[in-house]
Each structure stands twice: as structure tokens, then as C-alpha cells.
Amino acid sequence: MSDNSVDPSGNTEAFRAFTQTPQPEPTASKTPLIITGVVVAVVLIAVIVWLVA
């Protein structure tokens, strides 16, 4: 008697495709950009205050 059902867990091709997928690149942190923006804003406010005074 033959078994006509296919065991999906026995599919090594699907497992190999899963393990060989490239890992996504980690996203860069936005912290340096935020710090730079804050520093630029503080410098601009200081220059405006210095020019007005």
C-alpha cells in the first residue's frame, strides 16, 4: 500500500531556501542626526541672540 500524502516537514528544499535567505541589514541609528540637529538649533539661537543684543 503506497502513501500518497506528502510530509511538508520532509521538504529539504524549502528548509534550504529558508536558511539561505540573506539577513536584512540593520538600520542605522538616528541618534547622531538628532543630536546634530539640536546642536545646530542651539548655535543658531545663540547667534541670533548675539546679533540682537
VMD Tcl script that builds the backbone (N, CA, C; Angstrom):
set m [mol new atoms 159]
animate dup $m
set s [atomselect $m all]
$s set {name element resname resid chain x y z} {
  {N N MET 1 A 0.849 -1.173 0.000}
  {CA C MET 1 A 0.000 0.000 0.000}
  {C C MET 1 A 0.900 1.243 0.000}
  {N N SER 2 A 0.673 2.136 -0.951}
  {CA C SER 2 A 1.517 3.319 -1.056}
  {C C SER 2 A 0.897 4.486 -0.296}
  {N N ASP 3 A 1.768 5.358 0.193}
  {CA C ASP 3 A 1.329 6.536 0.926}
  {C C ASP 3 A 1.315 7.713 -0.040}
  {N N ASN 4 A 0.153 8.265 -0.338}
  {CA C ASN 4 A 0.028 9.350 -1.318}
  {C C ASN 4 A 0.181 10.731 -0.693}
  {N N SER 5 A 0.181 10.852 0.603}
  {CA C SER 5 A 0.328 12.163 1.231}
  {C C SER 5 A 1.811 12.521 1.339}
  {N N VAL 6 A 2.089 13.811 1.156}
  {CA C VAL 6 A 3.472 14.305 1.217}
  {C C VAL 6 A 3.670 15.020 2.547}
  {N N ASP 7 A 4.720 14.659 3.241}
  {CA C ASP 7 A 5.034 15.283 4.522}
  {C C ASP 7 A 5.720 16.621 4.267}
  {N N PRO 8 A 5.078 17.768 4.593}
  {CA C PRO 8 A 5.706 19.069 4.323}
  {C C PRO 8 A 6.971 19.303 5.149}
  {N N SER 9 A 7.082 18.639 6.298}
  {CA C SER 9 A 8.281 18.839 7.099}
  {C C SER 9 A 9.477 18.095 6.514}
  {N N GLY 10 A 9.218 17.206 5.582}
  {CA C GLY 10 A 10.306 16.462 4.955}
  {C C GLY 10 A 10.859 17.147 3.715}
  {N N ASN 11 A 10.413 18.348 3.425}
  {CA C ASN 11 A 10.848 19.060 2.225}
  {C C ASN 11 A 12.150 19.808 2.533}
  {N N THR 12 A 13.272 19.246 2.144}
  {CA C THR 12 A 14.560 19.890 2.445}
  {C C THR 12 A 14.803 21.096 1.551}
  {N N GLU 13 A 14.182 21.137 0.386}
  {CA C GLU 13 A 14.370 22.288 -0.499}
  {C C GLU 13 A 13.811 23.562 0.148}
  {N N ALA 14 A 12.654 23.462 0.780}
  {CA C ALA 14 A 12.075 24.625 1.458}
  {C C ALA 14 A 12.934 25.040 2.649}
  {N N PHE 15 A 13.474 24.077 3.373}
  {CA C PHE 15 A 14.331 24.405 4.515}
  {C C PHE 15 A 15.609 25.091 4.059}
  {N N ARG 16 A 16.198 24.591 2.980}
  {CA C ARG 16 A 17.421 25.229 2.463}
  {C C ARG 16 A 17.137 26.644 1.985}
  {N N ALA 17 A 16.009 26.855 1.334}
  {CA C ALA 17 A 15.656 28.213 0.896}
  {C C ALA 17 A 15.484 29.131 2.100}
  {N N PHE 18 A 14.920 28.595 3.188}
  {CA C PHE 18 A 14.730 29.398 4.398}
  {C C PHE 18 A 16.067 29.762 5.036}
  {N N THR 19 A 16.984 28.819 5.102}
  {CA C THR 19 A 18.255 29.081 5.781}
  {C C THR 19 A 19.219 29.895 4.933}
  {N N GLN 20 A 19.028 29.926 3.627}
  {CA C GLN 20 A 19.963 30.639 2.761}
  {C C GLN 20 A 19.473 32.029 2.381}
  {N N THR 21 A 18.390 32.486 2.965}
  {CA C THR 21 A 17.923 33.836 2.673}
  {C C THR 21 A 18.862 34.830 3.337}
  {N N PRO 22 A 19.198 35.922 2.649}
  {CA C PRO 22 A 20.117 36.908 3.242}
  {C C PRO 22 A 19.443 37.630 4.404}
  {N N GLN 23 A 20.239 37.923 5.411}
  {CA C GLN 23 A 19.735 38.632 6.581}
  {C C GLN 23 A 19.596 40.115 6.231}
  {N N PRO 24 A 18.529 40.763 6.682}
  {CA C PRO 24 A 18.382 42.196 6.384}
  {C C PRO 24 A 19.449 43.009 7.110}
  {N N GLU 25 A 19.867 44.071 6.468}
  {CA C GLU 25 A 20.876 44.954 7.052}
  {C C GLU 25 A 20.258 45.699 8.233}
  {N N PRO 26 A 20.993 45.824 9.332}
  {CA C PRO 26 A 20.452 46.588 10.453}
  {C C PRO 26 A 20.330 48.066 10.078}
  {N N THR 27 A 19.258 48.682 10.498}
  {CA C THR 27 A 19.054 50.088 10.169}
  {C C THR 27 A 19.966 50.953 11.029}
  {N N ALA 28 A 20.408 52.037 10.461}
  {CA C ALA 28 A 21.307 52.950 11.164}
  {C C ALA 28 A 20.526 53.720 12.226}
  {N N SER 29 A 21.172 54.017 13.305}
  {CA C SER 29 A 20.537 54.758 14.383}
  {C C SER 29 A 20.377 56.219 13.985}
  {N N LYS 30 A 19.271 56.818 14.391}
  {CA C LYS 30 A 19.019 58.219 14.068}
  {C C LYS 30 A 19.501 59.152 15.171}
  {N N THR 31 A 20.094 58.614 16.211}
  {CA C THR 31 A 20.536 59.426 17.337}
  {C C THR 31 A 21.573 60.480 16.926}
  {N N PRO 32 A 22.615 60.153 16.141}
  {CA C PRO 32 A 23.570 61.203 15.752}
  {C C PRO 32 A 22.911 62.323 14.949}
  {N N LEU 33 A 21.927 61.980 14.118}
  {CA C LEU 33 A 21.236 63.003 13.339}
  {C C LEU 33 A 20.428 63.925 14.252}
  {N N ILE 34 A 19.793 63.378 15.259}
  {CA C ILE 34 A 19.008 64.187 16.196}
  {C C ILE 34 A 19.918 65.091 17.017}
  {N N ILE 35 A 21.041 64.548 17.475}
  {CA C ILE 35 A 21.986 65.354 18.263}
  {C C ILE 35 A 22.543 66.498 17.416}
  {N N THR 36 A 22.873 66.213 16.159}
  {CA C THR 36 A 23.384 67.254 15.266}
  {C C THR 36 A 22.343 68.348 15.053}
  {N N GLY 37 A 21.092 67.962 14.884}
  {CA C GLY 37 A 20.022 68.948 14.702}
  {C C GLY 37 A 19.854 69.840 15.921}
  {N N VAL 38 A 19.932 69.254 17.100}
  {CA C VAL 38 A 19.795 70.037 18.329}
  {C C VAL 38 A 20.967 71.007 18.474}
  {N N VAL 39 A 22.172 70.540 18.186}
  {CA C VAL 39 A 23.357 71.412 18.295}
  {C C VAL 39 A 23.254 72.574 17.307}
  {N N VAL 40 A 22.834 72.308 16.080}
  {CA C VAL 40 A 22.689 73.370 15.076}
  {C C VAL 40 A 21.626 74.376 15.534}
  {N N ALA 41 A 20.529 73.895 16.073}
  {CA C ALA 41 A 19.473 74.797 16.537}
  {C C ALA 41 A 19.973 75.686 17.675}
  {N N VAL 42 A 20.714 75.113 18.618}
  {CA C VAL 42 A 21.242 75.897 19.737}
  {C C VAL 42 A 22.225 76.947 19.234}
  {N N VAL 43 A 23.078 76.585 18.290}
  {CA C VAL 43 A 24.053 77.544 17.745}
  {C C VAL 43 A 23.333 78.664 17.008}
  {N N LEU 44 A 22.315 78.322 16.221}
  {CA C LEU 44 A 21.575 79.366 15.507}
  {C C LEU 44 A 20.875 80.313 16.471}
  {N N ILE 45 A 20.275 79.786 17.525}
  {CA C ILE 45 A 19.621 80.647 18.518}
  {C C ILE 45 A 20.651 81.523 19.211}
  {N N ALA 46 A 21.811 80.979 19.530}
  {CA C ALA 46 A 22.855 81.784 20.176}
  {C C ALA 46 A 23.335 82.902 19.261}
  {N N VAL 47 A 23.491 82.619 17.982}
  {CA C VAL 47 A 23.940 83.655 17.044}
  {C C VAL 47 A 22.872 84.732 16.904}
  {N N ILE 48 A 21.606 84.365 16.842}
  {CA C ILE 48 A 20.534 85.351 16.727}
  {C C ILE 48 A 20.476 86.232 17.973}
  {N N VAL 49 A 20.603 85.626 19.148}
  {CA C VAL 49 A 20.603 86.390 20.402}
  {C C VAL 49 A 21.793 87.330 20.441}
  {N N TRP 50 A 22.958 86.876 19.984}
  {CA C TRP 50 A 24.170 87.701 19.994}
  {C C TRP 50 A 24.027 88.876 19.030}
  {N N LEU 51 A 23.412 88.652 17.869}
  {CA C LEU 51 A 23.229 89.740 16.894}
  {C C LEU 51 A 22.215 90.760 17.369}
  {N N VAL 52 A 21.194 90.340 18.070}
  {CA C VAL 52 A 20.135 91.259 18.536}
  {C C VAL 52 A 20.637 92.073 19.723}
  {N N ALA 53 A 21.447 91.495 20.556}
  {CA C ALA 53 A 21.881 92.191 21.772}
  {C C ALA 53 A 22.874 93.264 21.515}
}
mol reanalyze $m
mol bondsrecalc $m
mol representation Tube
mol addrep $m
